[in-house]
Amino acid sequence: MSRLDQIYASSPVWFQNFLVTGYGLYWHWLRFCGSYKSHLSEYQQREYFSEEEWLSFQQDQLKKLLSICIRSVPYYRDNWSKSEKEAALKGILSGLPFLEKDAIRKNPKSFCRDDVHPFPKLTHHTSGTTGTPIQSIWRISEYRNALALREARSANWVETSFTEPRATFSGRMVEPNPSRMDAVYRFNAVEKQVYFSAFHLKPETAAQYVDALRKHQIVWLTGYAVSYFLLAKYILEQNIPVPVLKAVITTSEKLTPSMRGVMQKAYGCNIYEEYSTVENALFASECEQGRLHVSPDVSIVEILRPDGSLCEPGEVGEVVTTCLMRSYQPLIRFRLGDLAAWDPEPCPCGRKMPVIKEVVGRIEDVVTGPDGRQLVRFHGIFADQPNIIEGQIIQETRNDFTVKVVPTGAFASADISNIVQRMRQRLGPDINIKVEKVQEIPRTKSGKFRSVISKVN
């Protein structure tokens, strides 16, 4: 824990809100200043491109990007064969190899351009859905581009905006004390944003979350799908009145029809889904018709059969993506580990962006704490763990957990202590944790990796 984290953890709530607002001032500059407005305008101008215009745009951007990869990105320059480089110069994706997550994990800087030296750079660490840490490195302009994208293609599509008060469920540790239940959120006054704690959500605290919406006049909600679903269940069970909301936009987990129905009833508004990755390898969002559109100016998305051929619409296959909007650490034919299917039916909204019919397998098991709290995205304990190749959490009972790790040679007792400390910070001091070092973690029959398995109903 850093010195700043220690100060935050030991401070009263009012001062924590002050610190969050100060941090929010920095993030507001980082996200919404500089090139943000020009990026937003560009997304709005491309909103109703024809299919021919989208194809031309993608081919132009792809050739530029692949040329950069050959000249200036060490990984591609050193690993692509002569024939693959020739395919790249012609803009032929099918002639290029797939990119595995393990290659980025081992040497993320080898994917960064060596002909530009941005300062400052932003680094995001994520465990990903496989529990494998990946370092994603961004230029500030790319980060602003990503926020402009979400404003134009997500918030604006459902008639809201980042300029309006919002609440967010994310992995932020907004309340460091897992036993404290009287302060389940913090407030960023700069952006009028409520940060909900995903680690304190249970029936006894549900009213506090709703009170925060009313107190801060929140207009829309965004963040973890399962957290908002669990809160919606508690709201309905306890008949808690919810203030008027414009929309809920879910992220990070698959939104099922049953989850959507419960949430619509609880929040009294439409529920929309985003499908993306921390690396921004692709971006898909629901329009006002409830159809999940892939933004073609963000990436070229392939849905492939096991033999590498393209799936027909409606056919489930593996998602492989080439990110067009991030040229500093470009990802070419990146295997996400997800399965999805294209929708064969055009969308009545009139946008000529491809539509995903279904994303398969992004629901994670919910971990239930000894006191009844239900937590999602729990594989986040593996983030920033450089000595762990893969990790898996298995909940045996309310109090008993097994953590399996595939270690590097540098893995030591300090790493075990860090895992235990992180889990007890989220669940309380009374849980039992067994950390096992293993050579590999088995996949499911469909080849998917499960980073969290709960045997508790």
C-alpha positions in Angstrom: 0.0 0.0 0.0 1.4 3.4 -1.0 1.8 6.3 1.4 -1.1 8.1 -0.3 -3.3 5.0 0.0 -2.3 4.8 3.7 -3.4 8.4 4.2 -6.7 7.8 2.4 -7.4 4.7 4.4 -6.9 6.4 7.8 -8.8 9.6 6.9 -12.4 10.4 7.8 -15.0 10.2 5.0 -15.2 13.9 4.4 -11.5 14.1 3.8 -11.6 11.0 1.6 -14.3 12.8 -0.5 -11.9 15.8 -0.7 -9.1 13.5 -1.9 -11.4 11.8 -4.4 -12.4 15.2 -5.8 -8.8 16.3 -6.1 -8.0 13.1 -8.0 -11.1 13.7 -10.0 -9.8 17.1 -11.1 -6.7 15.4 -12.5 -8.7 12.8 -14.2 -11.1 15.4 -15.7 -8.1 17.1 -17.3 -6.8 13.7 -18.4 -10.0 12.6 -20.0 -11.9 15.6 -21.2 -9.4 18.3 -22.2 -6.9 18.7 -25.1 -8.0 16.6 -28.1 -11.2 15.3 -26.5 -13.6 17.6 -28.4 -12.0 17.0 -31.8 -12.3 13.2 -31.3 -15.9 13.6 -30.3 -16.7 15.6 -33.4 -15.0 13.0 -35.6 -17.1 10.2 -34.1 -20.3 12.2 -34.6 -19.4 13.0 -38.2 -18.9 9.2 -38.9 -22.2 8.2 -37.2 -24.1 7.4 -40.4 -21.4 6.3 -42.7 -22.5 3.9 -45.4 -21.1 0.4 -45.5 -18.8 1.5 -48.4 -17.6 4.5 -46.4 -16.8 2.3 -43.4 -14.9 -0.2 -45.6 -12.9 2.5 -47.2 -12.1 4.1 -43.8 -11.0 0.8 -42.2 -8.8 -0.1 -45.1 -7.1 3.3 -45.1 -6.5 3.2 -41.3 -5.4 -0.5 -41.4 -2.7 0.1 -44.0 -1.3 3.1 -42.1 -1.3 1.0 -38.9 0.3 -2.0 -40.3 3.0 0.1 -41.9 3.8 1.6 -38.5 4.0 -2.0 -37.1 6.5 -3.1 -39.6 8.7 0.0 -39.2 8.4 1.0 -35.6 7.0 -1.7 -33.3 9.7 -4.2 -32.2 7.5 -7.2 -31.7 6.0 -7.2 -35.2 9.2 -6.0 -36.9 11.1 -8.9 -35.3 8.5 -11.7 -35.4 6.6 -11.3 -38.6 8.0 -13.3 -41.5 8.8 -11.7 -44.9 5.5 -13.0 -46.3 3.6 -11.7 -43.3 5.1 -8.3 -43.8 4.2 -8.3 -47.4 0.6 -9.2 -46.4 0.7 -6.3 -43.9 1.8 -3.8 -46.5 -1.1 -4.9 -48.7 -3.6 -4.6 -45.7 -4.4 -8.4 -45.8 -5.3 -9.4 -42.2 -5.8 -13.0 -43.0 -2.1 -13.3 -43.9 -1.1 -12.2 -40.4 -0.7 -14.5 -37.3 -2.9 -14.3 -34.3 -1.7 -12.4 -31.3 -1.8 -14.2 -27.9 -2.2 -12.4 -24.6 0.8 -14.2 -23.3 3.1 -12.4 -25.7 1.9 -9.0 -24.4 2.2 -10.1 -20.8 5.8 -11.3 -21.2 7.0 -8.0 -22.9 4.4 -5.3 -23.2 6.9 -2.6 -24.1 8.0 -4.6 -27.2 4.5 -3.7 -28.6 5.2 0.1 -28.2 6.5 2.2 -31.0 10.1 3.1 -30.8 9.9 6.2 -33.1 7.7 8.2 -30.7 8.2 8.9 -27.0 5.0 10.3 -25.5 5.1 11.9 -22.0 3.3 11.2 -19.8 2.2 7.7 -20.7 -0.7 5.9 -19.0 -0.4 2.3 -18.0 -3.4 0.2 -17.1 -2.9 -3.2 -15.4 -5.6 -5.7 -15.8 -6.0 -9.3 -14.9 -8.3 -9.8 -17.8 -11.0 -12.5 -17.9 -8.3 -15.1 -17.7 -6.7 -13.9 -14.6 -3.5 -13.1 -16.5 -2.0 -9.7 -15.9 -1.6 -7.5 -19.0 0.0 -4.1 -19.2 -1.8 -1.7 -21.5 0.2 1.4 -22.3 -1.6 4.5 -23.7 -0.8 8.0 -25.0 -3.0 10.7 -23.4 -4.6 11.5 -26.7 -5.6 7.9 -27.1 -7.2 7.9 -23.7 -9.2 11.1 -24.5 -10.2 9.4 -27.8 -11.6 6.4 -25.8 -13.7 8.7 -23.6 -15.0 10.7 -26.6 -16.0 7.3 -28.1 -18.0 6.5 -25.1 -19.7 9.9 -25.0 -20.6 9.7 -28.7 -21.5 6.0 -29.1 -22.8 5.1 -25.6 -24.0 8.0 -23.5 -25.3 10.1 -26.3 -27.1 7.2 -27.9 -29.3 6.9 -24.8 -29.7 10.7 -24.5 -27.3 11.3 -21.6 -23.7 12.6 -21.3 -20.6 12.5 -19.1 -21.5 16.1 -18.3 -24.5 14.9 -16.3 -24.3 13.4 -12.8 -23.5 9.7 -12.8 -22.8 6.8 -10.5 -20.2 4.1 -11.2 -19.6 0.6 -10.0 -16.0 -0.4 -10.6 -13.1 -2.1 -9.0 -12.0 1.0 -7.1 -11.4 0.4 -3.4 -13.5 3.4 -2.3 -13.9 2.1 1.3 -10.7 0.3 2.5 -12.4 -1.2 5.6 -14.3 -4.3 4.5 -16.3 -4.3 7.8 -17.5 -0.8 7.6 -21.0 -0.5 6.3 -22.0 3.1 6.9 -20.1 4.7 4.0 -20.4 2.6 0.8 -19.6 5.4 -1.7 -17.4 8.4 -2.3 -18.2 11.6 -4.3 -16.1 13.2 -7.0 -17.5 16.8 -7.0 -15.6 17.8 -10.1 -17.6 15.4 -12.4 -20.6 15.0 -10.1 -19.8 11.3 -10.0 -20.6 8.8 -7.2 -18.1 6.0 -6.8 -20.0 3.0 -5.5 -18.1 0.3 -3.6 -18.6 -3.1 -5.3 -17.2 -4.7 -2.2 -19.8 -3.5 0.4 -23.0 -4.4 -1.5 -25.5 -6.6 0.5 -29.1 -6.3 1.5 -28.3 -4.3 4.6 -26.5 -1.6 2.7 -28.8 -1.3 -0.4 -30.7 1.7 0.9 -27.4 3.6 1.2 -26.7 3.2 -2.5 -30.1 4.5 -3.4 -29.8 7.4 -1.0 -26.6 8.4 -2.7 -28.5 8.6 -6.0 -31.1 10.9 -4.5 -28.6 13.1 -2.5 -26.4 13.8 -5.5 -29.2 14.0 -8.1 -27.7 11.2 -10.2 -29.1 11.0 -13.7 -27.5 7.8 -15.1 -25.6 4.7 -13.9 -22.7 2.9 -15.5 -20.4 0.1 -14.5 -20.4 -3.6 -13.5 -23.5 -5.4 -14.7 -23.7 -7.9 -11.9 -23.3 -5.3 -9.2 -26.2 -3.3 -10.6 -28.2 -6.5 -10.9 -27.6 -7.4 -7.3 -28.6 -3.9 -6.1 -31.7 -4.1 -8.3 -32.7 -7.4 -6.6 -32.3 -5.8 -3.2 -34.3 -2.8 -4.2 -37.2 -5.0 -5.3 -37.0 -7.2 -2.3 -37.1 -4.2 0.1 -39.4 -2.1 -2.1 -36.9 0.8 -2.0 -38.1 3.8 -4.1 -35.6 4.9 -6.7 -35.3 8.4 -8.1 -35.9 9.0 -11.8 -33.0 7.8 -14.0 -32.4 8.2 -17.7 -30.5 5.0 -18.3 -28.2 2.3 -16.9 -25.2 1.3 -19.1 -23.6 -1.9 -18.0 -19.9 -2.9 -18.5 -17.5 -5.7 -17.8 -19.9 -8.7 -17.6 -22.5 -10.2 -19.9 -26.0 -8.7 -19.4 -28.5 -11.6 -19.6 -32.2 -11.0 -20.5 -33.3 -12.0 -17.0 -30.8 -9.6 -15.5 -32.1 -6.8 -17.8 -35.7 -7.5 -16.8 -35.0 -7.2 -13.0 -32.9 -4.1 -13.5 -35.6 -2.4 -15.7 -38.2 -3.0 -13.0 -36.0 -1.8 -10.2 -34.5 1.3 -11.8 -37.5 2.3 -13.9 -35.5 3.0 -17.1 -34.0 1.1 -20.0 -30.8 -0.9 -19.5 -28.0 -0.8 -22.1 -24.9 -2.9 -22.5 -21.3 -2.1 -23.5 -18.9 -4.8 -24.7 -15.2 -3.8 -24.7 -11.9 -4.5 -23.1 -9.4 -2.6 -21.0 -7.1 -2.5 -24.0 -9.9 -0.9 -26.0 -9.3 -3.7 -28.5 -12.9 -3.3 -29.6 -16.0 -1.3 -28.6 -19.6 -2.3 -29.0 -22.6 -0.5 -27.5 -26.4 -0.6 -27.6 -28.3 1.9 -29.6 -31.8 3.2 -28.8 -33.2 0.1 -30.4 -31.3 -2.1 -28.0 -29.0 -3.6 -30.7 -25.3 -4.1 -29.9 -23.3 -2.2 -32.6 -19.5 -2.6 -33.1 -17.8 0.7 -33.9 -15.8 0.1 -37.1 -13.6 3.1 -36.5 -12.3 1.5 -33.3 -11.3 -1.9 -34.6 -11.7 -4.5 -37.3 -13.5 -7.4 -35.6 -13.3 -11.0 -36.9 -15.5 -13.8 -35.6 -13.8 -17.0 -36.6 -14.2 -20.8 -36.7 -11.5 -23.0 -35.2 -10.0 -23.4 -38.7 -9.6 -19.6 -39.0 -12.4 -19.1 -41.5 -15.0 -16.4 -41.0 -18.3 -17.4 -39.3 -21.6 -16.8 -41.0 -24.1 -14.5 -39.3 -25.6 -16.2 -36.3 -22.8 -18.7 -36.0 -20.8 -18.5 -32.8 -17.1 -18.2 -33.1 -13.9 -16.8 -31.5 -13.6 -13.0 -31.4 -10.3 -11.7 -32.9 -9.8 -7.9 -33.2 -7.4 -5.4 -34.7 -7.5 -2.1 -32.9 -7.4 0.9 -35.2 -7.6 3.7 -32.7 -4.4 2.9 -30.6 -1.2 3.2 -32.7 1.3 3.5 -29.8 0.8 -0.1 -28.6 -1.0 -1.6 -31.5 -2.8 -4.9 -31.2 -3.1 -6.9 -34.5 -5.4 -9.9 -34.7 -5.6 -10.0 -30.9 -7.4 -13.1 -29.5 -9.7 -11.9 -26.7 -10.7 -15.4 -25.5 -14.4 -14.5 -26.0 -17.0 -16.1 -28.2 -19.7 -14.2 -30.1 -22.0 -14.2 -33.1 -23.0 -11.6 -35.7 -26.6 -10.6 -36.0 -27.9 -11.3 -39.6 -30.7 -8.7 -39.2 -30.0 -5.0 -40.0 -30.8 -2.5 -37.2 -33.8 -0.2 -37.7 -31.8 2.7 -36.2 -30.2 3.2 -39.6 -26.6 3.0 -38.6 -24.5 0.8 -40.8 -22.3 -0.5 -38.0 -22.1 -4.3 -37.6 -24.4 -5.8 -34.9 -23.4 -8.5 -32.5 -26.3 -10.9 -31.8 -24.7 -12.5 -28.7 -21.6 -12.4 -26.6 -20.9 -15.7 -25.0 -19.2 -16.5 -21.7 -18.5 -13.2 -20.0 -20.5 -13.9 -16.8 -18.3 -14.4 -13.8 -19.3 -16.3 -10.7 -20.2 -14.1 -7.8 -18.2 -14.5 -4.6 -20.4 -14.4 -1.4 -18.7 -13.1 1.8 -19.2 -14.5 5.3 -21.6 -11.7 6.0 -23.7 -12.1 2.9 -22.1 -9.5 0.6 -21.9 -10.6 -3.0 -18.8 -9.4 -4.9 -18.0 -9.4 -8.6 -14.8 -9.0 -10.7 -13.0 -10.7 -7.9 -10.1 -11.8 -10.1 -8.9 -8.2 -9.7 -6.7 -9.5 -6.9 -4.3 -10.7 -9.6 -3.9 -7.3 -11.1 -0.3 -5.9 -10.6 1.0 -9.3 -9.6 4.0 -9.7 -11.9 5.1 -13.0 -10.4 1.8 -14.8 -11.2 1.3 -16.1 -14.8 -2.3 -17.3 -14.2 -4.5 -17.3 -11.1 -7.9 -18.8 -10.1 -10.0 -18.3 -7.0 -12.3 -21.2 -5.8 -14.8 -20.4 -3.1 -15.5 -23.7 -1.2 -17.7 -22.3 1.5 -18.6 -18.8 2.8 -15.3 -18.8 4.8 -13.0 -21.1 2.8 -11.1 -20.2 -0.4 -8.5 -21.9 -2.5 -6.3 -19.7 -4.7 -4.4 -21.5 -7.5 -1.5 -19.7 -9.1 0.8 -20.6 -11.9 4.0 -18.8 -10.6 7.0 -17.4 -12.2 10.5 -18.2 -10.8 10.4 -15.1 -8.7 7.2 -16.0 -6.9 7.8 -15.9 -3.1 6.2 -15.8 0.3 5.6 -12.1 -0.1 3.4 -12.8 -3.1 1.3 -15.2 -1.0 1.0 -12.7 1.8 -0.2 -10.1 -0.8 -2.9 -12.4 -2.1 -4.1 -13.1 1.4 -4.1 -9.4 2.4 -6.0 -8.4 -0.7 -8.7 -11.1 -0.2 -9.2 -10.2 3.5 -9.4 -6.5 2.6 -12.4 -7.3 0.4 -14.0 -10.0 2.5 -12.9 -9.4 6.1 -10.4 -11.1 8.4 -12.3 -14.3 9.2 -11.8 -16.1 5.9 -9.5 -19.0 5.4 -7.3 -18.9 2.3 -5.2 -21.7 0.9 -2.7 -20.7 -1.8 -1.6 -23.5 -4.1 1.2 -23.3 -6.7 0.3 -25.4 -9.7 1.8 -26.0 -13.2 -1.4 -25.2 -15.0 -5.0 -24.4 -14.5 -7.5 -26.6 -16.4 -9.8 -25.0 -19.0 -13.5 -25.8 -19.4 -14.7 -28.3 -22.1 -15.2 -25.3 -24.4 -11.6 -24.1 -23.8 -12.6 -21.2 -21.6 -10.6 -20.1 -18.6 -12.5 -19.5 -15.4 -10.8 -17.1 -13.0 -13.5 -17.3 -10.3 -15.4 -20.4 -9.3 -17.9 -20.3 -6.5 -19.4 -23.5 -5.0 -21.6 -21.4 -2.8 -25.2 -21.0 -3.9 
